[in-house]
Amino acid sequence: MKGIKPTPPIKRLLNLLQKSSTCWIWVGTINKNTGYGTFYYSTKKTMSAHRASYLIFKGEIPKSMTIDHKCRNRV
């Protein structure tokens, strides 16, 4: 729609997190096949929430890097 700015990905992502003292718990959509959180990153791309979080806060993910969950909680 003309004149309406889309909500930035960082704001949408933060609205789908519940922060604890040790982890950020995903409260958004969960992929029923993988059990991982999913995030609509852009108009053309849906991805795992943990990968979207890295992209938003750190930048591009190096090909040699595996993005993991330190708290070992899939959601």
NUMI-580428 format. One record per residue (C-alpha): x, y, z; residue number from 0. Coordinates in steps of 0.001 Angstrom, whole numbers, always signed. Layout:
REM residues N
+---------+---------+---------+-----+
!      px !      py !      pz !  nr !
+---------+---------+---------+-----+
!       X !       Y !       Z ! NUM !
...
+---------+---------+---------+-----+
***
This chain:
REM residues 75
+---------+---------+---------+-----+
!      px !      py !      pz !  nr !
+---------+---------+---------+-----+
!      +0 !      +0 !      +0 !   0 !
!   +1221 !   +3421 !    -874 !   1 !
!   +2415 !   +5536 !   +2038 !   2 !
!   +2640 !   +2658 !   +4539 !   3 !
!   +6176 !   +1688 !   +5506 !   4 !
!   +6798 !   -1986 !   +6301 !   5 !
!   +7934 !   -2809 !   +9832 !   6 !
!  +11721 !   -3343 !   +9874 !   7 !
!  +12846 !   -6980 !  +10328 !   8 !
!  +14608 !   -6216 !  +13639 !   9 !
!  +11407 !   -4859 !  +15172 !  10 !
!   +9341 !   -7810 !  +13925 !  11 !
!  +11955 !  -10272 !  +15209 !  12 !
!  +12140 !   -8693 !  +18671 !  13 !
!   +8336 !   -8841 !  +18937 !  14 !
!   +8533 !  -12623 !  +18462 !  15 !
!  +11057 !  -13232 !  +21247 !  16 !
!  +10590 !  -13788 !  +24952 !  17 !
!  +13849 !  -12964 !  +26711 !  18 !
!  +14965 !  -14900 !  +29769 !  19 !
!  +18161 !  -14387 !  +31755 !  20 !
!  +19948 !  -17013 !  +29637 !  21 !
!  +18049 !  -17381 !  +26346 !  22 !
!  +15824 !  -15698 !  +23821 !  23 !
!  +12800 !  -17986 !  +23468 !  24 !
!  +11052 !  -17951 !  +20094 !  25 !
!   +7283 !  -17432 !  +20419 !  26 !
!   +6571 !  -17044 !  +16704 !  27 !
!   +5745 !  -19620 !  +14029 !  28 !
!   +7347 !  -23072 !  +14292 !  29 !
!   +8139 !  -25201 !  +11228 !  30 !
!   +6151 !  -28413 !  +11770 !  31 !
!   +8760 !  -30506 !   +9922 !  32 !
!  +11927 !  -29273 !  +11648 !  33 !
!  +10629 !  -27923 !  +14951 !  34 !
!  +12605 !  -24717 !  +14457 !  35 !
!  +11222 !  -21199 !  +14587 !  36 !
!  +10598 !  -19577 !  +11203 !  37 !
!  +10788 !  -15912 !  +10321 !  38 !
!   +9551 !  -14035 !   +7263 !  39 !
!  +12812 !  -12155 !   +6678 !  40 !
!  +11805 !  -10236 !   +3573 !  41 !
!   +9099 !  -10174 !    +936 !  42 !
!  +10837 !  -13061 !    -804 !  43 !
!  +12475 !  -15069 !   +1952 !  44 !
!  +11368 !  -17162 !   +4926 !  45 !
!  +14143 !  -18696 !   +7018 !  46 !
!  +14957 !  -20229 !  +10376 !  47 !
!  +14542 !  -17659 !  +13126 !  48 !
!  +18045 !  -18239 !  +14518 !  49 !
!  +19601 !  -17585 !  +11097 !  50 !
!  +17481 !  -14456 !  +10603 !  51 !
!  +18570 !  -13241 !  +14035 !  52 !
!  +22229 !  -13634 !  +13106 !  53 !
!  +21704 !  -11772 !   +9829 !  54 !
!  +19916 !   -8925 !  +11574 !  55 !
!  +22354 !   -8512 !  +14473 !  56 !
!  +25689 !   -9592 !  +12957 !  57 !
!  +25389 !   -9576 !   +9153 !  58 !
!  +25947 !  -12182 !   +6469 !  59 !
!  +26590 !  -15731 !   +7666 !  60 !
!  +29997 !  -17014 !   +6476 !  61 !
!  +29717 !  -20214 !   +4416 !  62 !
!  +32026 !  -22006 !   +6870 !  63 !
!  +29897 !  -21081 !   +9914 !  64 !
!  +27138 !  -23128 !  +11546 !  65 !
!  +24588 !  -21053 !  +13421 !  66 !
!  +23665 !  -22837 !  +16654 !  67 !
!  +21576 !  -22380 !  +19795 !  68 !
!  +23669 !  -21947 !  +22938 !  69 !
!  +20753 !  -22799 !  +25207 !  70 !
!  +19960 !  -25917 !  +23124 !  71 !
!  +16291 !  -24977 !  +22922 !  72 !
!  +14985 !  -25428 !  +19370 !  73 !
!  +12202 !  -22921 !  +19887 !  74 !
+---------+---------+---------+-----+
***
